[in-house]
Amino acid sequence: MSNPDDSLHGLEVEIKVELAIAESGREKVSDTPPTEWLSDPVDEERYEIGLHGLLDAVTVVEDATSPNPGGGYS
């Protein structure tokens, strides 16, 4: 059986990679006419916000499942 911490860490890495890709792919909308946009900038922003939310959720779950410095569980 796999360790849940390993799964969470793997998910965190995947989200960070996807977030880096999304952030690096931003276009300057003001420089490009709307007819040439590959996607709607508002949709791209929503996607990035969703990725940040997922990353925050993974962090919360990791913090909740990892032992605290006192040796017990929170």
PQR file with spaces between the fields and no chain letter, atoms N, CA, C, O and H, PARSE charges and radii, in Angstrom:
ATOM       1  N    MET     1       0.847   -1.176    0.000 -0.4000 1.5000
ATOM       2  CA   MET     1       0.000    0.000    0.000 -0.0000 2.0000
ATOM       3  C    MET     1       0.893    1.239    0.000  0.5500 1.7000
ATOM       4  O    MET     1       1.905    1.279    0.699 -0.5500 1.4000
ATOM       5  N    SER     2       0.523    2.229   -0.769 -0.4000 1.5000
ATOM       6  CA   SER     2       1.355    3.427   -0.872 -0.0000 2.0000
ATOM       7  C    SER     2       1.117    4.364    0.310  0.5500 1.7000
ATOM       8  O    SER     2       0.047    4.365    0.919 -0.5500 1.4000
ATOM       9  H    SER     2      -0.300    2.197   -1.337  0.4000 1.0000
ATOM      10  N    ASN     3       2.108    5.136    0.608 -0.4000 1.5000
ATOM      11  CA   ASN     3       2.067    6.100    1.698 -0.0000 2.0000
ATOM      12  C    ASN     3       1.265    7.329    1.247  0.5500 1.7000
ATOM      13  O    ASN     3       1.577    7.908    0.207 -0.5500 1.4000
ATOM      14  H    ASN     3       2.977    5.135    0.113  0.4000 1.0000
ATOM      15  N    PRO     4       0.239    7.738    2.005 -0.5600 1.5000
ATOM      16  CA   PRO     4      -0.548    8.920    1.621  0.2800 2.0000
ATOM      17  C    PRO     4       0.304   10.184    1.503  0.5500 1.7000
ATOM      18  O    PRO     4       0.019   11.051    0.677 -0.5500 1.4000
ATOM      19  N    ASP     5       1.352   10.291    2.331 -0.4000 1.5000
ATOM      20  CA   ASP     5       2.223   11.459    2.249 -0.0000 2.0000
ATOM      21  C    ASP     5       2.933   11.517    0.896  0.5500 1.7000
ATOM      22  O    ASP     5       3.117   12.596    0.333 -0.5500 1.4000
ATOM      23  H    ASP     5       1.583    9.587    3.003  0.4000 1.0000
ATOM      24  N    ASP     6       3.330   10.359    0.381 -0.4000 1.5000
ATOM      25  CA   ASP     6       3.972   10.311   -0.939 -0.0000 2.0000
ATOM      26  C    ASP     6       2.993   10.748   -2.022  0.5500 1.7000
ATOM      27  O    ASP     6       3.362   11.474   -2.944 -0.5500 1.4000
ATOM      28  H    ASP     6       3.181    9.482    0.838  0.4000 1.0000
ATOM      29  N    SER     7       1.748   10.305   -1.908 -0.4000 1.5000
ATOM      30  CA   SER     7       0.726   10.677   -2.887 -0.0000 2.0000
ATOM      31  C    SER     7       0.466   12.177   -2.855  0.5500 1.7000
ATOM      32  O    SER     7       0.345   12.819   -3.898 -0.5500 1.4000
ATOM      33  H    SER     7       1.447    9.715   -1.159  0.4000 1.0000
ATOM      34  N    LEU     8       0.381   12.727   -1.648 -0.4000 1.5000
ATOM      35  CA   LEU     8       0.154   14.164   -1.518 -0.0000 2.0000
ATOM      36  C    LEU     8       1.328   14.954   -2.072  0.5500 1.7000
ATOM      37  O    LEU     8       1.146   15.973   -2.739 -0.5500 1.4000
ATOM      38  H    LEU     8       0.479   12.205   -0.800  0.4000 1.0000
ATOM      39  N    HIS     9       2.526   14.477   -1.793 -0.4000 1.5000
ATOM      40  CA   HIS     9       3.711   15.178   -2.307 -0.0000 2.0000
ATOM      41  C    HIS     9       3.732   15.136   -3.836  0.5500 1.7000
ATOM      42  O    HIS     9       4.039   16.133   -4.489 -0.5500 1.4000
ATOM      43  H    HIS     9       2.674   13.649   -1.252  0.4000 1.0000
ATOM      44  N    GLY    10       3.403   13.978   -4.393 -0.4000 1.5000
ATOM      45  CA   GLY    10       3.343   13.848   -5.853 -0.0000 2.0000
ATOM      46  C    GLY    10       2.302   14.776   -6.454  0.5500 1.7000
ATOM      47  O    GLY    10       2.539   15.397   -7.491 -0.5500 1.4000
ATOM      48  H    GLY    10       3.153   13.168   -3.862  0.4000 1.0000
ATOM      49  N    LEU    11       1.151   14.869   -5.804 -0.4000 1.5000
ATOM      50  CA   LEU    11       0.101   15.773   -6.270 -0.0000 2.0000
ATOM      51  C    LEU    11       0.573   17.217   -6.188  0.5500 1.7000
ATOM      52  O    LEU    11       0.332   18.006   -7.101 -0.5500 1.4000
ATOM      53  H    LEU    11       0.959   14.364   -4.963  0.4000 1.0000
ATOM      54  N    GLU    12       1.242   17.561   -5.100 -0.4000 1.5000
ATOM      55  CA   GLU    12       1.757   18.920   -4.934 -0.0000 2.0000
ATOM      56  C    GLU    12       2.747   19.265   -6.052  0.5500 1.7000
ATOM      57  O    GLU    12       2.706   20.366   -6.601 -0.5500 1.4000
ATOM      58  H    GLU    12       1.437   16.920   -4.358  0.4000 1.0000
ATOM      59  N    VAL    13       3.620   18.340   -6.381 -0.4000 1.5000
ATOM      60  CA   VAL    13       4.598   18.561   -7.447 -0.0000 2.0000
ATOM      61  C    VAL    13       3.880   18.767   -8.783  0.5500 1.7000
ATOM      62  O    VAL    13       4.219   19.677   -9.539 -0.5500 1.4000
ATOM      63  H    VAL    13       3.653   17.446   -5.935  0.4000 1.0000
ATOM      64  N    GLU    14       2.894   17.926   -9.068 -0.4000 1.5000
ATOM      65  CA   GLU    14       2.146   18.044  -10.319 -0.0000 2.0000
ATOM      66  C    GLU    14       1.436   19.397  -10.427  0.5500 1.7000
ATOM      67  O    GLU    14       1.442   20.024  -11.486 -0.5500 1.4000
ATOM      68  H    GLU    14       2.619   17.186   -8.454  0.4000 1.0000
ATOM      69  N    ILE    15       0.834   19.834   -9.340 -0.4000 1.5000
ATOM      70  CA   ILE    15       0.135   21.123   -9.336 -0.0000 2.0000
ATOM      71  C    ILE    15       1.118   22.262   -9.552  0.5500 1.7000
ATOM      72  O    ILE    15       0.832   23.192  -10.305 -0.5500 1.4000
ATOM      73  H    ILE    15       0.829   19.324   -8.479  0.4000 1.0000
ATOM      74  N    LYS    16       2.281   22.198   -8.896 -0.4000 1.5000
ATOM      75  CA   LYS    16       3.285   23.255   -9.061 -0.0000 2.0000
ATOM      76  C    LYS    16       3.794   23.314  -10.498  0.5500 1.7000
ATOM      77  O    LYS    16       4.013   24.400  -11.034 -0.5500 1.4000
ATOM      78  H    LYS    16       2.513   21.441   -8.284  0.4000 1.0000
ATOM      79  N    VAL    17       3.980   22.167  -11.118 -0.4000 1.5000
ATOM      80  CA   VAL    17       4.428   22.135  -12.515 -0.0000 2.0000
ATOM      81  C    VAL    17       3.356   22.747  -13.412  0.5500 1.7000
ATOM      82  O    VAL    17       3.658   23.578  -14.269 -0.5500 1.4000
ATOM      83  H    VAL    17       3.802   21.284  -10.682  0.4000 1.0000
ATOM      84  N    GLU    18       2.116   22.338  -13.216 -0.4000 1.5000
ATOM      85  CA   GLU    18       1.017   22.863  -14.025 -0.0000 2.0000
ATOM      86  C    GLU    18       0.860   24.370  -13.823  0.5500 1.7000
ATOM      87  O    GLU    18       0.585   25.101  -14.774 -0.5500 1.4000
ATOM      88  H    GLU    18       1.871   21.663  -12.520  0.4000 1.0000
ATOM      89  N    LEU    19       1.032   24.829  -12.591 -0.4000 1.5000
ATOM      90  CA   LEU    19       0.946   26.253  -12.292 -0.0000 2.0000
ATOM      91  C    LEU    19       2.073   27.020  -12.985  0.5500 1.7000
ATOM      92  O    LEU    19       1.843   28.101  -13.527 -0.5500 1.4000
ATOM      93  H    LEU    19       1.255   24.234  -11.819  0.4000 1.0000
ATOM      94  N    ALA    20       3.270   26.476  -12.971 -0.4000 1.5000
ATOM      95  CA   ALA    20       4.399   27.123  -13.651 -0.0000 2.0000
ATOM      96  C    ALA    20       4.140   27.219  -15.160  0.5500 1.7000
ATOM      97  O    ALA    20       4.436   28.238  -15.784 -0.5500 1.4000
ATOM      98  H    ALA    20       3.457   25.598  -12.531  0.4000 1.0000
ATOM      99  N    ILE    21       3.596   26.170  -15.724 -0.4000 1.5000
ATOM     100  CA   ILE    21       3.265   26.179  -17.154 -0.0000 2.0000
ATOM     101  C    ILE    21       2.200   27.234  -17.442  0.5500 1.7000
ATOM     102  O    ILE    21       2.322   27.998  -18.399 -0.5500 1.4000
ATOM     103  H    ILE    21       3.356   25.342  -15.217  0.4000 1.0000
ATOM     104  N    ALA    22       1.164   27.272  -16.618 -0.4000 1.5000
ATOM     105  CA   ALA    22       0.077   28.232  -16.815 -0.0000 2.0000
ATOM     106  C    ALA    22       0.583   29.664  -16.686  0.5500 1.7000
ATOM     107  O    ALA    22       0.203   30.531  -17.473 -0.5500 1.4000
ATOM     108  H    ALA    22       1.065   26.650  -15.840  0.4000 1.0000
ATOM     109  N    GLU    23       1.434   29.914  -15.702 -0.4000 1.5000
ATOM     110  CA   GLU    23       1.932   31.268  -15.483 -0.0000 2.0000
ATOM     111  C    GLU    23       2.912   31.690  -16.582  0.5500 1.7000
ATOM     112  O    GLU    23       2.961   32.864  -16.947 -0.5500 1.4000
ATOM     113  H    GLU    23       1.744   29.210  -15.063  0.4000 1.0000
ATOM     114  N    SER    24       3.681   30.755  -17.103 -0.4000 1.5000
ATOM     115  CA   SER    24       4.651   31.104  -18.144 -0.0000 2.0000
ATOM     116  C    SER    24       3.988   31.306  -19.500  0.5500 1.7000
ATOM     117  O    SER    24       4.563   31.936  -20.387 -0.5500 1.4000
ATOM     118  H    SER    24       3.642   29.801  -16.807  0.4000 1.0000
ATOM     119  N    GLY    25       2.792   30.780  -19.660 -0.4000 1.5000
ATOM     120  CA   GLY    25       2.110   30.875  -20.944 -0.0000 2.0000
ATOM     121  C    GLY    25       1.231   32.098  -21.103  0.5500 1.7000
ATOM     122  O    GLY    25       0.532   32.236  -22.106 -0.5500 1.4000
ATOM     123  H    GLY    25       2.324   30.268  -18.939  0.4000 1.0000
ATOM     124  N    ARG    26       1.259   32.975  -20.134 -0.4000 1.5000
ATOM     125  CA   ARG    26       0.424   34.176  -20.229 -0.0000 2.0000
ATOM     126  C    ARG    26       0.845   35.040  -21.404  0.5500 1.7000
ATOM     127  O    ARG    26       2.029   35.241  -21.671 -0.5500 1.4000
ATOM     128  H    ARG    26       1.826   32.862  -19.319  0.4000 1.0000
ATOM     129  N    GLU    27      -0.164   35.541  -22.091 -0.4000 1.5000
ATOM     130  CA   GLU    27       0.091   36.473  -23.180 -0.0000 2.0000
ATOM     131  C    GLU    27      -0.232   37.882  -22.707  0.5500 1.7000
ATOM     132  O    GLU    27      -1.036   38.077  -21.796 -0.5500 1.4000
ATOM     133  H    GLU    27      -1.126   35.377  -21.874  0.4000 1.0000
ATOM     134  N    LYS    28       0.395   38.844  -23.330 -0.4000 1.5000
ATOM     135  CA   LYS    28      -0.004   40.221  -23.072 -0.0000 2.0000
ATOM     136  C    LYS    28      -1.213   40.494  -23.943  0.5500 1.7000
ATOM     137  O    LYS    28      -1.099   40.653  -25.158 -0.5500 1.4000
ATOM     138  H    LYS    28       1.048   38.686  -24.071  0.4000 1.0000
ATOM     139  N    VAL    29      -2.371   40.547  -23.308 -0.4000 1.5000
ATOM     140  CA   VAL    29      -3.622   40.699  -24.032 -0.0000 2.0000
ATOM     141  C    VAL    29      -3.656   42.032  -24.768  0.5500 1.7000
ATOM     142  O    VAL    29      -4.201   42.125  -25.868 -0.5500 1.4000
ATOM     143  H    VAL    29      -2.463   40.417  -22.321  0.4000 1.0000
ATOM     144  N    SER    30      -3.082   43.047  -24.170 -0.4000 1.5000
ATOM     145  CA   SER    30      -3.130   44.361  -24.805 -0.0000 2.0000
ATOM     146  C    SER    30      -2.356   44.405  -26.118  0.5500 1.7000
ATOM     147  O    SER    30      -2.598   45.273  -26.956 -0.5500 1.4000
ATOM     148  H    SER    30      -2.639   42.972  -23.276  0.4000 1.0000
ATOM     149  N    ASP    31      -1.421   43.466  -26.299 -0.4000 1.5000
ATOM     150  CA   ASP    31      -0.608   43.444  -27.510 -0.0000 2.0000
ATOM     151  C    ASP    31      -1.214   42.608  -28.632  0.5500 1.7000
ATOM     152  O    ASP    31      -0.732   42.644  -29.764 -0.5500 1.4000
ATOM     153  H    ASP    31      -1.224   42.761  -25.618  0.4000 1.0000
ATOM     154  N    THR    32      -2.246   41.871  -28.331 -0.4000 1.5000
ATOM     155  CA   THR    32      -2.808   40.937  -29.299 -0.0000 2.0000
ATOM     156  C    THR    32      -4.292   41.224  -29.513  0.5500 1.7000
ATOM     157  O    THR    32      -5.029   41.392  -28.541 -0.5500 1.4000
ATOM     158  H    THR    32      -2.638   41.841  -27.411  0.4000 1.0000
ATOM     159  N    PRO    33      -4.741   41.282  -30.753 -0.5600 1.5000
ATOM     160  CA   PRO    33      -6.180   41.482  -30.980  0.2800 2.0000
ATOM     161  C    PRO    33      -6.966   40.247  -30.529  0.5500 1.7000
ATOM     162  O    PRO    33      -6.476   39.124  -30.647 -0.5500 1.4000
ATOM     163  N    PRO    34      -8.179   40.451  -30.014 -0.5600 1.5000
ATOM     164  CA   PRO    34      -8.989   39.328  -29.514  0.2800 2.0000
ATOM     165  C    PRO    34      -9.184   38.204  -30.524  0.5500 1.7000
ATOM     166  O    PRO    34      -9.335   37.050  -30.123 -0.5500 1.4000
ATOM     167  N    THR    35      -9.185   38.497  -31.794 -0.4000 1.5000
ATOM     168  CA   THR    35      -9.382   37.451  -32.801 -0.0000 2.0000
ATOM     169  C    THR    35      -8.200   36.484  -32.872  0.5500 1.7000
ATOM     170  O    THR    35      -8.317   35.399  -33.443 -0.5500 1.4000
ATOM     171  H    THR    35      -9.062   39.434  -32.120  0.4000 1.0000
ATOM     172  N    GLU    36      -7.061   36.875  -32.292 -0.4000 1.5000
ATOM     173  CA   GLU    36      -5.871   36.023  -32.320 -0.0000 2.0000
ATOM     174  C    GLU    36      -5.568   35.355  -30.978  0.5500 1.7000
ATOM     175  O    GLU    36      -4.575   34.637  -30.857 -0.5500 1.4000
ATOM     176  H    GLU    36      -6.966   37.756  -31.828  0.4000 1.0000
ATOM     177  N    TRP    37      -6.405   35.582  -29.980 -0.4000 1.5000
ATOM     178  CA   TRP    37      -6.195   34.953  -28.680 -0.0000 2.0000
ATOM     179  C    TRP    37      -6.365   33.446  -28.817  0.5500 1.7000
ATOM     180  O    TRP    37      -7.282   32.983  -29.495 -0.5500 1.4000
ATOM     181  H    TRP    37      -7.211   36.165  -30.079  0.4000 1.0000
ATOM     182  N    LEU    38      -5.500   32.692  -28.189 -0.4000 1.5000
ATOM     183  CA   LEU    38      -5.636   31.234  -28.191 -0.0000 2.0000
ATOM     184  C    LEU    38      -6.686   30.789  -27.193  0.5500 1.7000
ATOM     185  O    LEU    38      -7.333   29.760  -27.385 -0.5500 1.4000
ATOM     186  H    LEU    38      -4.754   33.069  -27.638  0.4000 1.0000
ATOM     187  N    SER    39      -6.857   31.555  -26.133 -0.4000 1.5000
ATOM     188  CA   SER    39      -7.895   31.275  -25.144 -0.0000 2.0000
ATOM     189  C    SER    39      -8.289   32.584  -24.468  0.5500 1.7000
ATOM     190  O    SER    39      -7.583   33.587  -24.566 -0.5500 1.4000
ATOM     191  H    SER    39      -6.332   32.392  -25.978  0.4000 1.0000
ATOM     192  N    ASP    40      -9.399   32.555  -23.801 -0.4000 1.5000
ATOM     193  CA   ASP    40      -9.891   33.736  -23.107 -0.0000 2.0000
ATOM     194  C    ASP    40      -9.021   33.986  -21.874  0.5500 1.7000
ATOM     195  O    ASP    40      -8.852   33.083  -21.054 -0.5500 1.4000
ATOM     196  H    ASP    40      -9.973   31.740  -23.721  0.4000 1.0000
ATOM     197  N    PRO    41      -8.471   35.181  -21.729 -0.5600 1.5000
ATOM     198  CA   PRO    41      -7.619   35.480  -20.570  0.2800 2.0000
ATOM     199  C    PRO    41      -8.341   35.300  -19.232  0.5500 1.7000
ATOM     200  O    PRO    41      -7.707   34.954  -18.234 -0.5500 1.4000
ATOM     201  N    VAL    42      -9.633   35.525  -19.200 -0.4000 1.5000
ATOM     202  CA   VAL    42     -10.388   35.332  -17.960 -0.0000 2.0000
ATOM     203  C    VAL    42     -10.414   33.848  -17.591  0.5500 1.7000
ATOM     204  O    VAL    42     -10.289   33.497  -16.417 -0.5500 1.4000
ATOM     205  H    VAL    42     -10.147   35.806  -20.010  0.4000 1.0000
ATOM     206  N    ASP    43     -10.576   32.984  -18.583 -0.4000 1.5000
ATOM     207  CA   ASP    43     -10.540   31.546  -18.316 -0.0000 2.0000
ATOM     208  C    ASP    43      -9.172   31.107  -17.810  0.5500 1.7000
ATOM     209  O    ASP    43      -9.078   30.267  -16.916 -0.5500 1.4000
ATOM     210  H    ASP    43     -10.678   33.269  -19.536  0.4000 1.0000
ATOM     211  N    GLU    44      -8.115   31.674  -18.380 -0.4000 1.5000
ATOM     212  CA   GLU    44      -6.762   31.349  -17.924 -0.0000 2.0000
ATOM     213  C    GLU    44      -6.557   31.779  -16.473  0.5500 1.7000
ATOM     214  O    GLU    44      -5.941   31.062  -15.685 -0.5500 1.4000
ATOM     215  H    GLU    44      -8.191   32.356  -19.106  0.4000 1.0000
ATOM     216  N    GLU    45      -7.074   32.946  -16.135 -0.4000 1.5000
ATOM     217  CA   GLU    45      -6.947   33.429  -14.758 -0.0000 2.0000
ATOM     218  C    GLU    45      -7.730   32.541  -13.790  0.5500 1.7000
ATOM     219  O    GLU    45      -7.252   32.233  -12.698 -0.5500 1.4000
ATOM     220  H    GLU    45      -7.574   33.528  -16.776  0.4000 1.0000
ATOM     221  N    ARG    46      -8.927   32.134  -14.194 -0.4000 1.5000
ATOM     222  CA   ARG    46      -9.717   31.220  -13.348 -0.0000 2.0000
ATOM     223  C    ARG    46      -8.974   29.904  -13.133  0.5500 1.7000
ATOM     224  O    ARG    46      -8.974   29.361  -12.028 -0.5500 1.4000
ATOM     225  H    ARG    46      -9.315   32.383  -15.081  0.4000 1.0000
ATOM     226  N    TYR    47      -8.350   29.401  -14.171 -0.4000 1.5000
ATOM     227  CA   TYR    47      -7.606   28.152  -14.080 -0.0000 2.0000
ATOM     228  C    TYR    47      -6.462   28.287  -13.080  0.5500 1.7000
ATOM     229  O    TYR    47      -6.259   27.409  -12.241 -0.5500 1.4000
ATOM     230  H    TYR    47      -8.350   29.842  -15.068  0.4000 1.0000
ATOM     231  N    GLU    48      -5.719   29.383  -13.169 -0.4000 1.5000
ATOM     232  CA   GLU    48      -4.618   29.619  -12.231 -0.0000 2.0000
ATOM     233  C    GLU    48      -5.128   29.747  -10.800  0.5500 1.7000
ATOM     234  O    GLU    48      -4.511   29.225   -9.871 -0.5500 1.4000
ATOM     235  H    GLU    48      -5.884   30.096  -13.850  0.4000 1.0000
ATOM     236  N    ILE    49      -6.236   30.428  -10.621 -0.4000 1.5000
ATOM     237  CA   ILE    49      -6.824   30.564   -9.278 -0.0000 2.0000
ATOM     238  C    ILE    49      -7.202   29.189   -8.743  0.5500 1.7000
ATOM     239  O    ILE    49      -6.974   28.892   -7.571 -0.5500 1.4000
ATOM     240  H    ILE    49      -6.737   30.852  -11.376  0.4000 1.0000
ATOM     241  N    GLY    50      -7.778   28.350   -9.600 -0.4000 1.5000
ATOM     242  CA   GLY    50      -8.124   26.992   -9.196 -0.0000 2.0000
ATOM     243  C    GLY    50      -6.904   26.181   -8.799  0.5500 1.7000
ATOM     244  O    GLY    50      -6.943   25.433   -7.823 -0.5500 1.4000
ATOM     245  H    GLY    50      -7.963   28.591  -10.553  0.4000 1.0000
ATOM     246  N    LEU    51      -5.818   26.326   -9.551 -0.4000 1.5000
ATOM     247  CA   LEU    51      -4.580   25.616   -9.219 -0.0000 2.0000
ATOM     248  C    LEU    51      -4.031   26.081   -7.873  0.5500 1.7000
ATOM     249  O    LEU    51      -3.570   25.267   -7.073 -0.5500 1.4000
ATOM     250  H    LEU    51      -5.786   26.934  -10.344  0.4000 1.0000
ATOM     251  N    HIS    52      -4.082   27.389   -7.624 -0.4000 1.5000
ATOM     252  CA   HIS    52      -3.627   27.901   -6.326 -0.0000 2.0000
ATOM     253  C    HIS    52      -4.493   27.336   -5.199  0.5500 1.7000
ATOM     254  O    HIS    52      -3.980   27.001   -4.131 -0.5500 1.4000
ATOM     255  H    HIS    52      -4.457   28.050   -8.274  0.4000 1.0000
ATOM     256  N    GLY    53      -5.798   27.228   -5.434 -0.4000 1.5000
ATOM     257  CA   GLY    53      -6.697   26.646   -4.435 -0.0000 2.0000
ATOM     258  C    GLY    53      -6.368   25.189   -4.159  0.5500 1.7000
ATOM     259  O    GLY    53      -6.360   24.756   -3.007 -0.5500 1.4000
ATOM     260  H    GLY    53      -6.214   27.500   -6.301  0.4000 1.0000
ATOM     261  N    LEU    54      -6.094   24.431   -5.219 -0.4000 1.5000
ATOM     262  CA   LEU    54      -5.704   23.026   -5.043 -0.0000 2.0000
ATOM     263  C    LEU    54      -4.404   22.905   -4.274  0.5500 1.7000
ATOM     264  O    LEU    54      -4.271   22.050   -3.398 -0.5500 1.4000
ATOM     265  H    LEU    54      -6.100   24.783   -6.155  0.4000 1.0000
ATOM     266  N    LEU    55      -3.444   23.760   -4.598 -0.4000 1.5000
ATOM     267  CA   LEU    55      -2.157   23.736   -3.907 -0.0000 2.0000
ATOM     268  C    LEU    55      -2.342   24.058   -2.426  0.5500 1.7000
ATOM     269  O    LEU    55      -1.728   23.419   -1.571 -0.5500 1.4000
ATOM     270  H    LEU    55      -3.552   24.455   -5.309  0.4000 1.0000
ATOM     271  N    ASP    56      -3.179   25.039   -2.118 -0.4000 1.5000
ATOM     272  CA   ASP    56      -3.468   25.363   -0.723 -0.0000 2.0000
ATOM     273  C    ASP    56      -4.131   24.186   -0.006  0.5500 1.7000
ATOM     274  O    ASP    56      -3.814   23.895    1.147 -0.5500 1.4000
ATOM     275  H    ASP    56      -3.678   25.558   -2.812  0.4000 1.0000
ATOM     276  N    ALA    57      -5.050   23.515   -0.695 -0.4000 1.5000
ATOM     277  CA   ALA    57      -5.744   22.376   -0.088 -0.0000 2.0000
ATOM     278  C    ALA    57      -4.772   21.240    0.207  0.5500 1.7000
ATOM     279  O    ALA    57      -4.846   20.627    1.273 -0.5500 1.4000
ATOM     280  H    ALA    57      -5.308   23.752   -1.632  0.4000 1.0000
ATOM     281  N    VAL    58      -3.871   20.954   -0.711 -0.4000 1.5000
ATOM     282  CA   VAL    58      -2.870   19.898   -0.491 -0.0000 2.0000
ATOM     283  C    VAL    58      -1.997   20.258    0.703  0.5500 1.7000
ATOM     284  O    VAL    58      -1.673   19.398    1.522 -0.5500 1.4000
ATOM     285  H    VAL    58      -3.811   21.452   -1.576  0.4000 1.0000
ATOM     286  N    THR    59      -1.618   21.518    0.803 -0.4000 1.5000
ATOM     287  CA   THR    59      -0.785   21.967    1.929 -0.0000 2.0000
ATOM     288  C    THR    59      -1.515   21.776    3.250  0.5500 1.7000
ATOM     289  O    THR    59      -0.916   21.333    4.230 -0.5500 1.4000
ATOM     290  H    THR    59      -1.881   22.217    0.138  0.4000 1.0000
ATOM     291  N    VAL    60      -2.785   22.100    3.286 -0.4000 1.5000
ATOM     292  CA   VAL    60      -3.576   21.942    4.515 -0.0000 2.0000
ATOM     293  C    VAL    60      -3.666   20.472    4.901  0.5500 1.7000
ATOM     294  O    VAL    60      -3.502   20.127    6.071 -0.5500 1.4000
ATOM     295  H    VAL    60      -3.272   22.459    2.490  0.4000 1.0000
ATOM     296  N    VAL    61      -3.923   19.610    3.932 -0.4000 1.5000
ATOM     297  CA   VAL    61      -4.024   18.175    4.229 -0.0000 2.0000
ATOM     298  C    VAL    61      -2.677   17.625    4.682  0.5500 1.7000
ATOM     299  O    VAL    61      -2.618   16.828    5.618 -0.5500 1.4000
ATOM     300  H    VAL    61      -4.056   19.891    2.982  0.4000 1.0000
ATOM     301  N    GLU    62      -1.599   18.040    4.029 -0.4000 1.5000
ATOM     302  CA   GLU    62      -0.267   17.591    4.451 -0.0000 2.0000
ATOM     303  C    GLU    62       0.023   18.025    5.888  0.5500 1.7000
ATOM     304  O    GLU    62       0.536   17.244    6.688 -0.5500 1.4000
ATOM     305  H    GLU    62      -1.648   18.687    3.269  0.4000 1.0000
ATOM     306  N    ASP    63      -0.310   19.274    6.206 -0.4000 1.5000
ATOM     307  CA   ASP    63      -0.081   19.771    7.561 -0.0000 2.0000
ATOM     308  C    ASP    63      -0.917   19.021    8.590  0.5500 1.7000
ATOM     309  O    ASP    63      -0.466   18.775    9.708 -0.5500 1.4000
ATOM     310  H    ASP    63      -0.727   19.909    5.555  0.4000 1.0000
ATOM     311  N    ALA    64      -2.140   18.660    8.204 -0.4000 1.5000
ATOM     312  CA   ALA    64      -3.041   17.972    9.131 -0.0000 2.0000
ATOM     313  C    ALA    64      -2.639   16.521    9.364  0.5500 1.7000
ATOM     314  O    ALA    64      -2.924   15.957   10.421 -0.5500 1.4000
ATOM     315  H    ALA    64      -2.507   18.860    7.296  0.4000 1.0000
ATOM     316  N    THR    65      -1.982   15.921    8.388 -0.4000 1.5000
ATOM     317  CA   THR    65      -1.646   14.495    8.506 -0.0000 2.0000
ATOM     318  C    THR    65      -0.211   14.263    8.964  0.5500 1.7000
ATOM     319  O    THR    65       0.154   13.131    9.284 -0.5500 1.4000
ATOM     320  H    THR    65      -1.750   16.379    7.530  0.4000 1.0000
ATOM     321  N    SER    66       0.604   15.301    9.002 -0.4000 1.5000
ATOM     322  CA   SER    66       1.985   15.093    9.430 -0.0000 2.0000
ATOM     323  C    SER    66       2.107   15.313   10.933  0.5500 1.7000
ATOM     324  O    SER    66       1.391   16.127   11.515 -0.5500 1.4000
ATOM     325  H    SER    66       0.308   16.220    8.742  0.4000 1.0000
ATOM     326  N    PRO    67       3.016   14.581   11.545 -0.5600 1.5000
ATOM     327  CA   PRO    67       3.198   14.759   12.992  0.2800 2.0000
ATOM     328  C    PRO    67       3.725   16.157   13.291  0.5500 1.7000
ATOM     329  O    PRO    67       4.526   16.711   12.538 -0.5500 1.4000
ATOM     330  N    ASN    68       3.261   16.712   14.399 -0.4000 1.5000
ATOM     331  CA   ASN    68       3.765   18.039   14.785 -0.0000 2.0000
ATOM     332  C    ASN    68       5.086   17.866   15.538  0.5500 1.7000
ATOM     333  O    ASN    68       5.422   16.756   15.949 -0.5500 1.4000
ATOM     334  H    ASN    68       2.610   16.262   15.011  0.4000 1.0000
ATOM     335  N    PRO    69       5.829   18.945   15.719 -0.5600 1.5000
ATOM     336  CA   PRO    69       7.154   18.841   16.350  0.2800 2.0000
ATOM     337  C    PRO    69       7.135   18.226   17.740  0.5500 1.7000
ATOM     338  O    PRO    69       8.166   17.731   18.196 -0.5500 1.4000
ATOM     339  N    GLY    70       6.000   18.241   18.428 -0.4000 1.5000
ATOM     340  CA   GLY    70       5.915   17.674   19.769 -0.0000 2.0000
ATOM     341  C    GLY    70       5.857   16.163   19.789  0.5500 1.7000
ATOM     342  O    GLY    70       5.883   15.559   20.861 -0.5500 1.4000
ATOM     343  H    GLY    70       5.163   18.643   18.058  0.4000 1.0000
ATOM     344  N    GLY    71       5.779   15.541   18.624 -0.4000 1.5000
ATOM     345  CA   GLY    71       5.775   14.080   18.556 -0.0000 2.0000
ATOM     346  C    GLY    71       4.394   13.481   18.413  0.5500 1.7000
ATOM     347  O    GLY    71       4.278   12.300   18.083 -0.5500 1.4000
ATOM     348  H    GLY    71       5.757   16.032   17.754  0.4000 1.0000
ATOM     349  N    GLY    72       3.338   14.250   18.648 -0.4000 1.5000
ATOM     350  CA   GLY    72       1.980   13.737   18.496 -0.0000 2.0000
ATOM     351  C    GLY    72       1.372   14.211   17.186  0.5500 1.7000
ATOM     352  O    GLY    72       2.014   14.895   16.389 -0.5500 1.4000
ATOM     353  H    GLY    72       3.432   15.209   18.916  0.4000 1.0000
ATOM     354  N    TYR    73       0.147   13.837   16.993 -0.4000 1.5000
ATOM     355  CA   TYR    73      -0.576   14.292   15.811 -0.0000 2.0000
ATOM     356  C    TYR    73      -1.478   15.440   16.201  0.5500 1.7000
ATOM     357  O    TYR    73      -1.968   15.506   17.328 -0.5500 1.4000
ATOM     358  H    TYR    73      -0.374   13.282   17.640  0.4000 1.0000
ATOM     359  N    SER    74      -1.696   16.351   15.256 -0.4000 1.5000
ATOM     360  CA   SER    74      -2.570   17.481   15.544 -0.0000 2.0000
ATOM     361  C    SER    74      -4.025   17.112   15.376  0.5500 1.7000
ATOM     362  O    SER    74      -4.903   17.950   15.580 -0.5500 1.4000
ATOM     363  H    SER    74      -1.298   16.298   14.340  0.4000 1.0000
